[in-house]
Amino acid sequence: MQIYLGIGTNLGDRAGNLSRALELLGTKPLTIRRISPVVEAPALLPDGAPAEWNLPFLNLVAECETETQPETLYSWIDEIHTTLGRKAAARWSPRPIDIDILLWGRQQIRTEQLTIPHPRMQERSFVLTPLIALEPRLTIPGLASKTILDWARELPQHIPLWMGVLNVTPDSFSDGGEHETWPAIEPYLDAMIDAGVHIIDVGGESTRPGAQPISADEEWQRIGATLKQLVTRRNSTLLAPRISVDTYHADTARKALALGVDMINDVSGLSSPEMLELAKSGDADWVAMHSMSVPVDPKRQLPVDDDGYRAVEQWLLEQLESWDKSGLDLNRIIFDPGIGFGKNSLQSLQILRRAGELRRHGLRILIGHSRKSFFNQLTGKEMVDKDLATLGASLQLCQQGVDVLRVHNVPLHTSAYRGWSHLR
């Protein structure tokens, strides 16, 4: 039976509590198939709650397989709660661990002990964001045909995933040459992980305007050793960030997938038949980006009188029909409208102002707006100015419900988001 468990903690060593809970679940006749990214969310508190209860939660969702009965799993959960130090306490008070059975296949279960699907799970962003990362088109038994993504669109609060940029290039527009060796990469990586990054996006070829294209072999020479280090590091812990590779070369994508990366960030938008076949044949997530050209060719732009949002939406609708007919699993596709790729500054802003609306077409949305050149018209040209402008846009995109935000300065963004999320 396929089941989904929600696991949360807001007391003690939160990341350690989540890892230990997963380890203890693994000792039972239960197989953990997939683990979502870990998200942080403010505690849900009733009016009049003590101030000391206001401790943020870390939450994840685990997709599991088991042949046991729900009541037996409930007893295992109670045992794990006790092992990890959870004691009887007032409802809503802080707790070292909280494991809930969210879904049990397609069943609806009502007993004295259990209500499955978990009550009001569709109203909790700390449940929906992790679930969307695993299966965005999943539906909740008994709640009509709405998908998890549909339910998330209705919530006033939203938790994004943060994708951190790691350019292993000599010529990227903002950080070229800074991260070409592992000793230079490791402290940058540690800072992202400490800040709560969910996805690390590794790129070996600059796609800035005027950049020189490179071969797949040269791209792999730049990123291969770094990817091996990242995969080794990821495999040493249960709660590591996902690894993405930013490429339009099918050979690079194939090698990266063989190493065990989790995601391909395809800046050519699955336009290559080879890329499409790779996406169909595996279980990795795949970012499909709209672009007029890769690298950016200033001569190839949307017509100046085109509305940027409408243009990328129309492209998406055409691709959705084609992808669906080809047998591509749309649960694994993330759409990036390609800010700055063949769009002028106004068209990029038109997309950013309405980016969240693209979710209505059933895909997760990724926005890569960080340090883009159109910010030059809005702020100073120093990197700190661009980071602050990026941050302002990011918080507005959070408000719109954008699923994944691709940024260079992850610590700045997650710190600002924590403050912003507690005031909504």
MIDRENTI-504893 format. One record per residue (C-alpha): x, y, z; residue number from 1; residue in three letters. Coordinates in Angstrom, 3 decimals, m for minus. Example, Ala and Ser with C-alpha at 12.3 -4.5 7.8 and 13.67 -1.06 7.14 Angstrom:
2
12.300	m4.500	7.800	1	ALA;
13.670	m1.060	7.140	2	SER;
//
This chain:
424
0.000	0.000	0.000	1	MET;
1.279	3.436	m0.911	2	GLN;
0.966	5.845	1.995	3	ILE;
2.108	9.357	2.843	4	TYR;
3.311	10.425	6.276	5	LEU;
3.703	14.003	7.508	6	GLY;
6.534	14.507	10.006	7	ILE;
7.144	17.703	11.960	8	GLY;
9.163	19.009	14.910	9	THR;
9.644	22.349	16.664	10	ASN;
11.516	21.383	19.820	11	LEU;
15.169	20.464	20.381	12	GLY;
17.417	19.404	17.503	13	ASP;
14.767	19.684	14.810	14	ARG;
16.743	18.256	11.886	15	ALA;
18.070	15.495	14.136	16	GLY;
14.533	14.660	15.267	17	ASN;
13.355	14.296	11.667	18	LEU;
16.311	12.086	10.749	19	SER;
15.855	9.893	13.810	20	ARG;
12.125	9.492	13.126	21	ALA;
12.873	8.354	9.577	22	LEU;
15.523	5.932	10.838	23	GLU;
13.085	4.435	13.362	24	LEU;
10.360	4.115	10.727	25	LEU;
12.915	2.263	8.594	26	GLY;
13.253	m0.413	11.275	27	THR;
9.603	m1.395	10.776	28	LYS;
8.063	m3.468	7.950	29	PRO;
7.766	m0.286	5.916	30	LEU;
9.765	1.010	2.945	31	THR;
10.456	4.720	2.600	32	ILE;
10.339	5.411	m1.130	33	ARG;
10.828	9.171	m1.263	34	ARG;
11.427	12.006	1.175	35	ILE;
10.326	15.542	0.373	36	SER;
12.439	18.637	0.958	37	PRO;
12.284	19.924	4.531	38	VAL;
10.318	23.162	4.912	39	VAL;
10.098	25.583	7.811	40	GLU;
6.773	27.065	8.889	41	ALA;
5.463	29.155	11.789	42	PRO;
3.719	27.180	14.535	43	ALA;
m0.068	27.079	14.353	44	LEU;
m1.223	28.563	17.645	45	LEU;
m4.633	29.361	19.156	46	PRO;
m5.443	32.786	20.540	47	ASP;
m3.961	33.247	24.004	48	GLY;
m1.178	30.682	23.516	49	ALA;
1.952	31.245	25.633	50	PRO;
4.646	33.211	23.815	51	ALA;
7.173	30.427	24.431	52	GLU;
5.100	28.124	22.208	53	TRP;
5.915	30.269	19.180	54	ASN;
8.678	28.012	17.822	55	LEU;
8.848	27.372	14.052	56	PRO;
8.417	23.827	12.769	57	PHE;
10.484	21.812	10.344	58	LEU;
8.209	19.591	8.254	59	ASN;
8.547	16.942	5.577	60	LEU;
6.446	14.310	3.856	61	VAL;
7.590	10.716	3.327	62	ALA;
6.105	8.470	0.645	63	GLU;
6.154	4.879	1.931	64	CYS;
5.038	1.353	1.069	65	GLU;
3.711	m1.080	3.668	66	THR;
1.532	m4.170	3.906	67	GLU;
0.586	m3.548	7.514	68	THR;
m2.749	m2.217	8.763	69	GLN;
m3.314	1.471	9.619	70	PRO;
m3.874	0.678	13.322	71	GLU;
m0.528	m1.141	13.485	72	THR;
1.282	1.807	11.911	73	LEU;
m0.460	4.087	14.403	74	TYR;
0.978	2.014	17.246	75	SER;
4.472	2.210	15.711	76	TRP;
4.120	5.986	15.476	77	ILE;
3.107	6.171	19.134	78	ASP;
6.185	4.120	20.002	79	GLU;
8.458	6.436	17.988	80	ILE;
6.909	9.489	19.645	81	HIS;
7.794	8.030	23.046	82	THR;
11.320	7.068	21.975	83	THR;
11.993	10.617	20.791	84	LEU;
10.802	12.132	24.044	85	GLY;
7.306	13.283	23.235	86	ARG;
5.149	13.475	26.360	87	LYS;
1.493	14.172	26.970	88	ALA;
1.032	17.935	26.746	89	ALA;
m1.489	20.582	25.812	90	ALA;
m2.604	20.645	22.197	91	ARG;
m0.564	23.085	20.033	92	TRP;
2.342	23.060	22.516	93	SER;
5.883	22.488	21.176	94	PRO;
6.854	18.875	20.499	95	ARG;
10.044	17.057	19.527	96	PRO;
8.219	14.970	16.935	97	ILE;
4.787	14.699	15.368	98	ASP;
4.054	11.961	12.806	99	ILE;
0.692	11.935	11.041	100	ASP;
m0.741	9.479	8.531	101	ILE;
m1.838	11.781	5.713	102	LEU;
m3.006	9.329	3.044	103	LEU;
m3.537	5.559	2.905	104	TRP;
m3.757	4.713	m0.773	105	GLY;
m7.163	5.807	m2.010	106	ARG;
m8.908	4.752	1.173	107	GLN;
m11.027	6.838	3.525	108	GLN;
m10.744	5.551	7.091	109	ILE;
m12.716	6.635	10.149	110	ARG;
m12.092	4.877	13.475	111	THR;
m11.820	5.968	17.093	112	GLU;
m8.082	6.445	16.649	113	GLN;
m7.702	7.428	13.015	114	LEU;
m9.133	9.766	10.424	115	THR;
m7.538	9.322	7.010	116	ILE;
m7.074	11.424	4.905	117	PRO;
m5.730	13.572	7.698	118	HIS;
m8.278	16.263	8.641	119	PRO;
m7.711	19.658	7.011	120	ARG;
m4.462	18.599	5.357	121	MET;
m5.573	20.566	2.294	122	GLN;
m5.471	23.750	4.402	123	GLU;
m1.887	23.340	5.602	124	ARG;
0.903	24.771	3.449	125	SER;
3.478	22.850	5.521	126	PHE;
1.802	19.667	4.246	127	VAL;
1.026	20.769	0.702	128	LEU;
4.440	22.195	m0.236	129	THR;
6.287	18.925	0.606	130	PRO;
3.551	16.872	m1.086	131	LEU;
3.704	19.038	m4.203	132	ILE;
7.436	18.362	m4.402	133	ALA;
6.631	14.634	m4.584	134	LEU;
3.356	14.415	m6.519	135	GLU;
1.720	17.738	m7.484	136	PRO;
m1.191	16.124	m9.341	137	ARG;
m2.113	13.855	m6.442	138	LEU;
m5.727	14.093	m5.309	139	THR;
m7.151	13.629	m1.810	140	ILE;
m9.788	10.875	m1.533	141	PRO;
m13.197	12.289	m0.707	142	GLY;
m12.320	15.838	m1.764	143	LEU;
m13.511	15.884	m5.369	144	ALA;
m10.987	16.011	m8.203	145	SER;
m8.813	18.872	m7.018	146	LYS;
m5.100	18.177	m7.045	147	THR;
m2.680	19.029	m4.259	148	ILE;
m1.501	21.910	m6.444	149	LEU;
m5.096	23.143	m6.844	150	ASP;
m5.586	23.161	m3.073	151	TRP;
m2.317	25.039	m2.582	152	ALA;
m3.439	27.754	m5.005	153	ARG;
m6.357	28.550	m2.695	154	GLU;
m4.269	29.099	0.428	155	LEU;
m3.445	32.633	1.580	156	PRO;
m0.062	31.440	2.867	157	GLN;
2.629	29.742	0.827	158	HIS;
5.979	28.060	1.451	159	ILE;
8.387	28.144	m1.510	160	PRO;
11.341	25.911	m2.228	161	LEU;
14.683	27.714	m2.557	162	TRP;
17.001	26.673	m5.384	163	MET;
20.578	27.885	m4.915	164	GLY;
22.718	28.686	m7.941	165	VAL;
26.152	27.037	m8.133	166	LEU;
27.928	28.165	m11.305	167	ASN;
31.065	26.150	m12.018	168	VAL;
31.930	28.497	m14.882	169	THR;
34.603	31.051	m15.728	170	PRO;
32.192	33.487	m17.400	171	ASP;
28.758	33.584	m15.712	172	SER;
27.355	37.107	m15.504	173	PHE;
27.428	37.473	m11.704	174	SER;
29.819	34.921	m10.211	175	ASP;
31.929	33.512	m13.028	176	GLY;
35.212	32.049	m11.799	177	GLY;
34.295	32.076	m8.107	178	GLU;
33.403	28.389	m7.711	179	HIS;
35.594	26.392	m10.059	180	GLU;
37.303	24.228	m7.397	181	THR;
35.926	22.203	m4.502	182	TRP;
37.794	24.236	m1.817	183	PRO;
36.076	27.343	m3.198	184	ALA;
32.706	25.597	m3.530	185	ILE;
32.502	23.968	m0.090	186	GLU;
32.098	27.089	2.105	187	PRO;
29.564	28.525	m0.343	188	TYR;
27.708	25.211	m0.291	189	LEU;
27.800	25.035	3.521	190	ASP;
26.318	28.530	3.765	191	ALA;
23.440	27.549	1.468	192	MET;
22.736	24.333	3.376	193	ILE;
22.869	26.088	6.754	194	ASP;
20.374	28.610	5.386	195	ALA;
17.923	25.870	4.384	196	GLY;
18.417	25.527	0.627	197	VAL;
16.193	22.832	m0.919	198	HIS;
17.815	22.383	m4.351	199	ILE;
21.374	23.059	m5.539	200	ILE;
21.478	23.875	m9.256	201	ASP;
24.889	23.200	m10.801	202	VAL;
25.736	24.872	m14.092	203	GLY;
28.827	24.517	m16.247	204	GLY;
27.941	26.784	m19.170	205	GLU;
27.007	30.449	m19.041	206	SER;
23.789	31.303	m20.904	207	THR;
24.154	35.079	m20.485	208	ARG;
23.852	37.298	m23.578	209	PRO;
26.953	36.944	m25.725	210	GLY;
28.258	33.825	m23.958	211	ALA;
30.203	31.337	m26.072	212	GLN;
28.532	27.909	m26.355	213	PRO;
30.625	24.954	m25.239	214	ILE;
30.451	21.256	m26.045	215	SER;
28.893	18.642	m23.794	216	ALA;
32.381	17.207	m23.181	217	ASP;
33.741	20.541	m21.978	218	GLU;
30.652	21.103	m19.839	219	GLU;
31.165	17.732	m18.163	220	TRP;
34.839	18.460	m17.549	221	GLN;
33.704	21.525	m15.606	222	ARG;
30.928	19.959	m13.541	223	ILE;
31.604	16.208	m13.336	224	GLY;
33.947	16.204	m10.334	225	ALA;
31.747	18.672	m8.437	226	THR;
28.653	16.553	m9.051	227	LEU;
30.409	13.442	m7.738	228	LYS;
31.314	15.311	m4.539	229	GLN;
27.763	16.607	m4.156	230	LEU;
26.179	13.187	m4.705	231	VAL;
28.559	11.571	m2.205	232	THR;
27.741	14.256	0.330	233	ARG;
23.998	13.955	m0.311	234	ARG;
24.048	10.186	0.106	235	ASN;
25.593	10.523	3.561	236	SER;
22.473	12.081	5.103	237	THR;
18.730	11.632	4.879	238	LEU;
17.877	15.319	4.674	239	LEU;
20.318	16.657	2.070	240	ALA;
19.202	19.162	m0.578	241	PRO;
18.286	17.856	m3.989	242	ARG;
20.855	18.168	m6.781	243	ILE;
19.942	19.755	m10.114	244	SER;
22.021	20.172	m13.254	245	VAL;
21.510	23.230	m15.461	246	ASP;
22.118	22.044	m19.030	247	THR;
20.654	21.780	m22.509	248	TYR;
23.038	18.997	m23.557	249	HIS;
21.438	15.536	m23.547	250	ALA;
24.827	13.847	m23.044	251	ASP;
25.480	15.937	m19.920	252	THR;
22.001	15.218	m18.588	253	ALA;
22.452	11.485	m19.194	254	ARG;
25.767	11.379	m17.312	255	LYS;
24.348	13.444	m14.445	256	ALA;
21.340	11.162	m14.109	257	LEU;
23.613	8.121	m14.089	258	ALA;
25.479	9.694	m11.157	259	LEU;
22.197	10.054	m9.292	260	GLY;
21.189	13.708	m9.560	261	VAL;
17.555	14.496	m8.770	262	ASP;
16.665	17.084	m11.386	263	MET;
17.594	18.418	m14.809	264	ILE;
17.139	22.141	m15.403	265	ASN;
16.717	22.224	m19.171	266	ASP;
17.058	25.802	m20.385	267	VAL;
16.053	24.706	m23.896	268	SER;
12.570	23.699	m22.696	269	GLY;
12.620	20.014	m23.686	270	LEU;
12.967	21.094	m27.321	271	SER;
15.495	18.330	m28.014	272	SER;
14.026	14.894	m28.846	273	PRO;
16.911	13.344	m26.896	274	GLU;
16.061	15.397	m23.810	275	MET;
12.393	14.500	m24.117	276	LEU;
13.204	10.802	m24.279	277	GLU;
15.463	11.119	m21.228	278	LEU;
12.708	12.902	m19.330	279	ALA;
10.191	10.200	m20.244	280	LYS;
12.459	7.281	m19.388	281	SER;
13.414	8.180	m15.818	282	GLY;
11.907	9.447	m12.590	283	ASP;
13.899	12.672	m12.157	284	ALA;
12.171	16.033	m12.059	285	ASP;
12.647	18.158	m15.160	286	TRP;
12.571	21.939	m15.485	287	VAL;
11.388	23.076	m18.914	288	ALA;
12.253	26.711	m19.588	289	MET;
10.858	28.992	m22.272	290	HIS;
13.620	30.637	m24.288	291	SER;
13.977	32.261	m27.665	292	MET;
17.626	31.130	m27.858	293	SER;
20.319	29.496	m25.691	294	VAL;
22.668	31.179	m24.935	295	PRO;
20.734	34.432	m25.145	296	VAL;
20.978	36.020	m28.604	297	ASP;
19.984	39.698	m28.343	298	PRO;
18.746	39.521	m31.941	299	LYS;
16.159	36.852	m31.077	300	ARG;
13.487	38.453	m28.908	301	GLN;
9.739	38.391	m28.491	302	LEU;
8.154	41.095	m30.640	303	PRO;
8.232	44.316	m28.635	304	VAL;
4.444	44.670	m28.715	305	ASP;
3.890	41.135	m27.306	306	ASP;
2.746	40.800	m23.706	307	ASP;
5.436	38.680	m22.006	308	GLY;
3.023	36.755	m19.807	309	TYR;
0.608	35.890	m22.609	310	ARG;
3.455	34.774	m24.875	311	ALA;
4.946	32.295	m22.396	312	VAL;
1.497	31.067	m21.335	313	GLU;
0.587	30.304	m24.951	314	GLN;
3.882	28.444	m25.415	315	TRP;
3.200	26.449	m22.253	316	LEU;
m0.284	25.431	m23.400	317	LEU;
1.104	24.192	m26.714	318	GLU;
3.858	22.242	m24.967	319	GLN;
1.471	20.718	m22.437	320	LEU;
m0.590	19.203	m25.235	321	GLU;
2.539	17.856	m26.932	322	SER;
4.090	16.509	m23.706	323	TRP;
0.853	14.812	m22.689	324	ASP;
0.510	13.104	m26.075	325	LYS;
4.131	11.915	m25.863	326	SER;
3.450	10.117	m22.546	327	GLY;
5.536	12.426	m20.383	328	LEU;
4.615	12.270	m16.676	329	ASP;
3.565	15.859	m15.970	330	LEU;
3.953	15.295	m12.231	331	ASN;
7.695	15.606	m12.819	332	ARG;
7.684	18.732	m14.996	333	ILE;
8.378	22.203	m13.620	334	ILE;
7.811	25.219	m15.873	335	PHE;
10.221	28.156	m15.936	336	ASP;
8.987	31.105	m18.066	337	PRO;
12.600	32.130	m18.681	338	GLY;
12.993	35.633	m17.283	339	ILE;
15.309	37.595	m19.587	340	GLY;
15.630	34.830	m22.177	341	PHE;
14.367	36.578	m25.300	342	GLY;
12.264	39.080	m23.352	343	LYS;
12.920	42.757	m22.838	344	ASN;
12.829	44.264	m19.349	345	SER;
9.136	45.191	m19.521	346	LEU;
8.147	41.729	m20.780	347	GLN;
10.118	40.151	m17.934	348	SER;
8.230	42.334	m15.459	349	LEU;
4.917	41.398	m17.072	350	GLN;
5.742	37.741	m16.432	351	ILE;
6.888	38.342	m12.854	352	LEU;
3.718	40.270	m11.985	353	ARG;
1.544	37.283	m12.957	354	ARG;
3.887	34.307	m12.526	355	ALA;
1.729	32.580	m9.917	356	GLY;
m1.200	32.439	m12.318	357	GLU;
0.704	29.924	m14.443	358	LEU;
0.078	27.296	m11.745	359	ARG;
m3.518	27.011	m12.936	360	ARG;
m2.233	24.858	m15.801	361	HIS;
m1.267	22.064	m13.411	362	GLY;
2.513	22.383	m13.268	363	LEU;
4.862	23.663	m10.606	364	ARG;
6.399	27.024	m11.469	365	ILE;
10.070	27.999	m11.114	366	LEU;
11.268	31.575	m11.445	367	ILE;
14.934	32.426	m12.070	368	GLY;
15.033	36.213	m11.688	369	HIS;
18.118	36.539	m9.514	370	SER;
20.517	39.389	m10.430	371	ARG;
19.048	39.662	m13.933	372	LYS;
20.029	42.636	m16.070	373	SER;
16.538	44.163	m16.125	374	PHE;
17.118	45.129	m12.480	375	PHE;
19.697	47.635	m13.794	376	ASN;
16.819	49.936	m14.715	377	GLN;
15.380	49.704	m11.201	378	LEU;
18.352	49.805	m8.851	379	THR;
22.129	50.254	m8.594	380	GLY;
24.500	48.022	m10.504	381	LYS;
26.465	46.701	m7.523	382	GLU;
25.805	43.068	m6.600	383	MET;
24.334	44.014	m3.227	384	VAL;
21.849	46.287	m5.008	385	ASP;
20.815	43.475	m7.348	386	LYS;
20.488	41.029	m4.448	387	ASP;
18.189	43.407	m2.579	388	LEU;
16.086	44.030	m5.686	389	ALA;
15.943	40.270	m6.261	390	THR;
14.811	39.790	m2.663	391	LEU;
11.990	42.285	m3.043	392	GLY;
10.766	40.474	m6.137	393	ALA;
11.154	37.091	m4.422	394	SER;
8.848	37.992	m1.546	395	LEU;
6.218	39.184	m4.011	396	GLN;
6.596	35.902	m5.908	397	LEU;
6.127	34.052	m2.608	398	CYS;
2.866	35.921	m2.180	399	GLN;
1.814	34.728	m5.645	400	GLN;
2.515	31.101	m4.707	401	GLY;
5.475	30.414	m7.002	402	VAL;
6.784	26.943	m6.165	403	ASP;
10.554	27.254	m6.686	404	VAL;
12.679	30.406	m6.507	405	LEU;
16.145	30.162	m8.063	406	ARG;
18.508	32.639	m6.379	407	VAL;
22.209	33.292	m5.867	408	HIS;
22.122	34.581	m2.279	409	ASN;
20.212	31.880	m0.413	410	VAL;
21.022	33.041	3.160	411	PRO;
19.680	36.535	2.439	412	LEU;
16.455	35.117	1.024	413	HIS;
15.689	32.527	3.678	414	THR;
16.373	34.999	6.496	415	SER;
14.057	37.591	4.965	416	ALA;
11.424	34.950	4.231	417	TYR;
11.379	33.794	7.875	418	ARG;
10.567	37.285	9.058	419	GLY;
8.016	37.828	6.292	420	TRP;
6.254	34.498	6.888	421	SER;
5.634	35.222	10.578	422	HIS;
3.803	38.474	9.784	423	LEU;
1.347	37.135	7.224	424	ARG;
//
